[in-house]
Each structure stands twice: as C-alpha cells, then as structure tokens.
C-alpha cells in the first residue's frame, strides 16, 4: 500500500513525513513558546490580564492545544510546502494559519470579556503569526531532509 494514500484528509503526506514534520514543528514551537511565555508572562499577560489568569497552570488543556494546533500546522502549512518542495510556502501558510488561529482566540476574548486588553490582542496576533511561521518552516525543512521513504531516498 502507498503510505501517502493511507493518510486521511488527502494531505499528500507519508506517515513518515507527517511524523518528522510534526516532531520538528513541535520542538521549534515549544522552544520558542517557552521563551516567549517566560519573558512575557509578567511583562504583558499578568500586567494586562492578571485578574483573569488562573492561580495554577493546568497542563492537560495546554497539551491538548499543542496536539491539535501542531497537527493543523502540519496539515495546513507544512503539507503544501512539501508538495511544492519549498519551505517558504510552509512559512507563508504557517504565518496565515497562526494569524487566523490567534485572531480567533484573541478577538473572541476582545468581543466577549469586559476587561480584555487590546495590547494583549496585538501582541498575540504578532506572536502567533511569527511562531507558527517558524514552526511550519522547521517542520517543512525537516520533512524535506529526513521525511523521504527509505526506498525513495536513493
């Protein structure tokens, strides 16, 4: 069986490409997001929306977010980049995916919460755009390098 046709949603990825792209995207995103959150938690988030923040971090929803989001990054940004064999396509589509996803969250909060900060919204939109572009680029570059099937590599 062709491992490309086994993948759902017609993304055109082999399971190996998906795994390599997902892991590389995850490593890039988690590393960058850890730095961002460490630097900006007190400066931006706690200062602007601290009254809305929980006292304790809940790991389960965070893990669920990264699992779902990174799958979206690979399917909607990395896969088109791999199809064209151009990491720039993944970067551009990743930037747009990040903007749309972060805008969904932040603008919904802006519309529904009484004390949501525009400063947080604008910072998150910029961050989500850049972060997702970087993660998609890393995933595409890794899959282009290490994602080929063994019989297709030679």
Rosetta blueprint (number, residue, H / E / L):
1 X L
2 X L
3 X L
4 X L
5 X L
6 X L
7 X L
8 X H
9 X H
10 X H
11 X L
12 X L
13 X L
14 X L
15 X H
16 X H
17 X H
18 X H
19 X H
20 X H
21 X H
22 X H
23 X H
24 X H
25 X H
26 X H
27 X H
28 X H
29 X H
30 X H
31 X H
32 X H
33 X H
34 X H
35 X H
36 X H
37 X H
38 X H
39 X H
40 X H
41 X H
42 X H
43 X H
44 X H
45 X H
46 X H
47 X H
48 X H
49 X H
50 X H
51 X H
52 X H
53 X L
54 X L
55 X L
56 X L
57 X L
58 X L
59 X H
60 X H
61 X H
62 X H
63 X H
64 X H
65 X H
66 X H
67 X H
68 X H
69 X H
70 X H
71 X H
72 X H
73 X H
74 X H
75 X H
76 X H
77 X H
78 X H
79 X H
80 X H
81 X H
82 X H
83 X H
84 X H
85 X L
86 X L
87 X H
88 X H
89 X H
90 X H
91 X H
92 X H
93 X H
94 X H
95 X H
96 X H
97 X H
98 X H
99 X H
100 X H
101 X H
102 X H
103 X H
104 X H
105 X H
106 X H
107 X H
108 X H
109 X H
110 X H
111 X H
112 X H
113 X L
114 X L
115 X L
116 X L
117 X L
118 X H
119 X H
120 X H
121 X H
122 X H
123 X H
124 X H
125 X H
126 X H
127 X H
128 X H
129 X H
130 X H
131 X H
132 X H
133 X H
134 X H
135 X H
136 X H
137 X H
138 X H
139 X H
140 X H
141 X H
142 X H
143 X H
144 X H
145 X H
146 X H
147 X L
148 X L
149 X L
150 X H
151 X H
152 X H
153 X H
154 X L
